[in-house]
Amino acid sequence: MDILERLSGDYFGGVVGVEWGRDGVLLKRVTDGQMGHYEGCNDRWPLRAHCNAGCVLELRTDSRVLDISFSVVMGARQYLGLDVEVDGQVVRSVYVDDFSKPEQVVITNNARGEARVILAEAGRFTLRLFEYAEQKERTVCVYLPQSVALAFTGVVVDDGAVVEPVERPQRKLLCLGDSITQGMDSKSPMAAYTTQLARLLDAELLNQGVGGHVFDADSFDMGLAFDADVVTIAYGTNDWNGNKTVSEIENNVRAYLTKVKARFPSVDIYVLSPIWRVIGNEVRQGGNLWDFSQVILKTAQAFDRVTCIDGLVLMPHQEYLLPDGTHPNDEGFLYYALNLYRVIKRS
């Protein structure tokens, strides 16, 4: 039976809203005000803000099978990945190198439950995420792709199966940043540092990373209905690449933090300067990336309850961890998440 119409926002994590569109169920991880701001700036930011970074489908069910159907509404990249966790264990991963070429669907299984492709055509998919012989209650979490925006068109379980929402962690983590925060270019959505950090902190995640974004106070919504206990802010590499001067980045960091602090006055906020980049020694108007990063950290240090973290300590400075010279791969993101977690725990 198809239970999609029964799935309220309680079944989706990492979202500020769930709405029915002509294409199916759409997930929103930024507010309408934020999306309006992005749409007024350029064509790139709203495209990336629509992507399902940090979003999950979570439920508890005694169904022996779980099928999901979806279409790709838009994509910041051609690839997409999904990870499926059952009772706290990752049981499979789905990867599509190019969603316009459905023959490229790859499902990696372990020994638990069968998975298969039921339908795959350009931009539309139906996947059986598991099929067990035994009927018993299981807690399921499906990590959705950070690289595209999906529209759910079906969620099918056994006829008569029990389906319930999963209780969310009490702690809440808000991650603000650019494409690296969004999770580009990890193949596995679980590998993104934001998702790993949320798991390590046992926190509910709202990932508002937007590829190409910068310190931009107008993009932060003071009415955001997400009562974060921890906030991370990771911008700077696009500001530097866009030739911001030292005075410009100082003003932008100050304006952005002033607004975030006003919304979360008693919350621990962590400002992360840019991670190592292959081209970081190149000189822009604000100096090289390392000098530029120090300006960000020095400006942020003036704020109460703001911990500054030098991004250079978060990952080994190895080119193979950054295939395009800027974005970590899955392994690089794991270094990032673990080292960030250590710093947060010490603080």
N, C-alpha and C positions, 0 to 999 in steps of 0.2 A: 504494500500500500504506500502511496505517496503522501508523505507527511509535511511537505514543504509549506502548505498553507497554515499548518499548526505551529510553525517555528517562528516564535516572536524573537525580539532582541535578546531574550534570556538565553538563547541557544548560540548566540554569536558573541565572541569576545574580541576585544581590540577595536570596538566601533563606538561611534557617538550616535549612530542611528541606522535603522534598517528600513528600506522602503521598497515598495513594489513599483517596478517600471514596466514598460511595454516589453522589455526583454526578459523580465523575471525579477528575482529578489536581488537588490543591489545593497552593498554595504558601504557605509560612510564612516571614514575615520578622521575627517576634518569637519568642522561646522559649516553651515551654509555661509556664514559671514567670512570664514577663512577662504572657502572656495570662491566666493565673489571677489575677494581681494586678488587671489591668484589669477582668476579669469581677466581681471583688469590690468594685469601686468604683462603677460605674454602667453603664448600657446603651450609652452613646455610645462610650467608649474601645475596648471590644472590637470593635465594628462597624468603627471606623476602622483598628484594628490588623490586621484581617483583609484590608483592601484591599491591592492588589498594587503599592504605591508602590515605585518603584525596581527592580521585578522585570523580568527579560528572559528571552526564549527565544533561545538562541544555538546555532547549528549550522553545520557546513560540509557542503555537499552538491553533488552534480552533477545533482540533479533539475531538470527544466525547470519543475516546478510546486511550489507549496507551499500547501496548504489547511490551515486550522486551524478546529476546531469547539470551541465553549465555551458555557457557560451562566453567567449572572450569579447567583451564590449570594446575595450581599447587596451593598448599595451605600450609601455615605455621601452620594452624590449620584446624580442620575438619569442624568447624562451619562457617557460613556466614550470614550476615545480610544486608538488604537494607532498607533505609528509603525514603519515597516519600513525597515531599512537593509541594503543589499546591497553588499558589497565596499567598505564605508566611505562609501557615499553613500546619503542618504535617498531612497528611490524612491517612497514613497507614505505617506499618512496616512489613517487611518480615523477617522471621528467619528460618534457617535450622540448626539443631543441628549437623548433620553429612551429608555432601553433597553426600556421597556415599549411603545414605539411603533416597531417595527422599520422602518417605511417611512421613518424619518428617517435611515437609514444613508447617510453620505456618504463616498465614497472619492475622494481626490485623487491622481491619477496624474501621473507625469512620463513621459518618452518611453521608459522602460525597463520592459519586461514588462507584460503586461496583468493587471489585477486586477478582481475582480467579486464580488458577493454571490451565493452559491449558495443559502443559506437564511437567512431572517431572520424570526423570530417572537418574541413577547414573551419577552425574557430569554434567548433561544437564537439562536446565530449560527453559520453556516459561511461562511468567507470564503476566496476564492482570493487570496492575497497577491501572487503573481506567476505568470506563465506566459510562459516564454521559448521561442523557436523553437530556440535553440542549447543543446545539452547541454554544460555545462562546470562545473567546480567553482566554487562561490560561497560566500562567508561571509555568513551571514544573522543579523541581530539584530532581534528583534521587541520593542519597548518596550511594556510592558503598562500598563494604566490604573491611576492612583493613586487613583481615585475609587470603585472597586468591587473586589470579590473575584470572580475567575473560577474556574471548574472546567473544565479542559480535558477534552474528550470525544473528541478526535481530532486527529492531526497526520499529514497524508497527503502522500506524495511519489510519484514515479514508481516503478513496480515495478522492483526491482533496483538502485535508486539507492544510491550511497554516502552514508552519514550519519555524521558524526563530531562529537564535541564540540569547542568552540573553546578554545584555551589562554587562561586568564585573566591579566589584568595582575598583575604581582608586587606592586604597591602596592595597599593596601587603605584605603578611606575609609569611616568610620562616621559617619552623620549622625543626631543625636538632636534631637528638637524637637517642635513642634506642627503644626497644619494647614498652615502655610506650608512647613515642611520636608517634610511629606507631599506637597505639590505642589498643594494647592487654591489657586486654581481655574483652573489652566492647562488649556486644551483638549488640548494636546499633551503627553503624558508626557515627551517629550524636553526640553520647555521648562523643566521644574522645575529650580530652581537646583541641587539636589543632583545630578541627572543631568548637567547641564552642567558642574558643578565636577568630577565624576568624569572626564568626557571630557577636560577641560582638564588634569587632573593625571595622565591615563592610569592611572586607578585603578579597581579593582573596588569597587562601591558596595554598602553595606548601609544602606538608608534605614529607620530606625526612628521616623520622625516619626508622631505620632498626633494627629489633630485634636482640639482642645479641651484638650490636655494641658498640664501645668504642671511646674515643678521638683518632682520627686517621687522621692526617693531609692529608695523601695521598688520603683519600676518598672524600675530598672536591674539586670540579671542579671549578677552577678559571674562566673557560669559561661559567659557568652556565648562561643561557640567561633568567634570572628572576630578574628583578630590584626591589628587596625587599625594602620596607620602614621600616619594622620591622623584626628582626631576633631573634629567640630564639634558645638556645643551651642547651640541657639537656642530658648529658652523666654522667657517673661516677659509677653507681651501678654495671655495668659489669667490669669496671676497678678494682673496689674494690674486687669484687668476684673472679677476675682473679689474685689476689695477686700482683697487681702493688705496688711498693714501693712508698714512699713519693717523692723521687727524680724523679722517672719515671713519676708519674702523673703530677708533676710540669712541666717537660719538654714537656710532651704530650699536656697539656692544653696550654702552651705557644706557641708551634708550630701550634696547631690548630687555636687558636685565631689570631695569626699573619697572617695566610693565609686568614681567613674569613675577617679580618679587611682590608687586601689589596684589596679584591674584593668589600667590602662595607665600604669605609673609612668614609663616613659621615652619616651612618645609625645607628639608635639606636639598640644595641645588648644587649640581656638579657641572662645571663648565669644562669641556674637553677641547683642547686646542687640536689642530689638524694632525693626523698621523703622518708618518714618513711617506714621502712621494718620491718617485724616481727623478722628477724634475724640480725637486724642492730647492736646489741650489741656484736655480735661475733667479735673476733679479727682476722684480716688478717695481711699481712705484712705491710700494710699502717695504721694499727690501726683498731678501729671499724669504722663503716660507718660514724658516725657523725664526728669523727676526720678527716677522709679521705675527707669528704665533705668540711670541713673548709679549707683544703689545696687547693681544687679546687677554692673556692671563693677568697681566699687570692691571689692566682696566677692571677686570672682573673681581680682582682681589679686594677692591674697595667696598664690596657689598657684604653685608652681614649674612652669615649662614650660607655662603657660597664657597665651595671647595673647588680649587682650580687644579686640573690634571693635565700635565704635559703629554700630549698625544704621542710624543716620540717614545715614551716608555711602554706603550700599549701593544706594540707589535715588533717582532724582529725586523731589521732593515734589510729584507731579502726580496729581490725582485720577483722570485717565483711565487711569492704570496700575493703579489699585485699584478695579475696577468696583463692588465691594460696600463699599468704604471700608476694607477690611482685607486682602484677599487679592490678590496681584498677578495680572495677566493674563499671557499668554505673553511679551509685550514687557517687562513689569515684571520677570519672572523672569530674563530675559536680562541686564538691567542688574544685578540682584542677583548673578548668577553671575559675571559678568565682573569686577565690582568686588571681590567676595570673593576671586576668584582673584588679582587684583593684590595685595591685602593679604597673602595667604598667601605669594605668591612673594617679596614684599619682606621678609617676616619670616624 
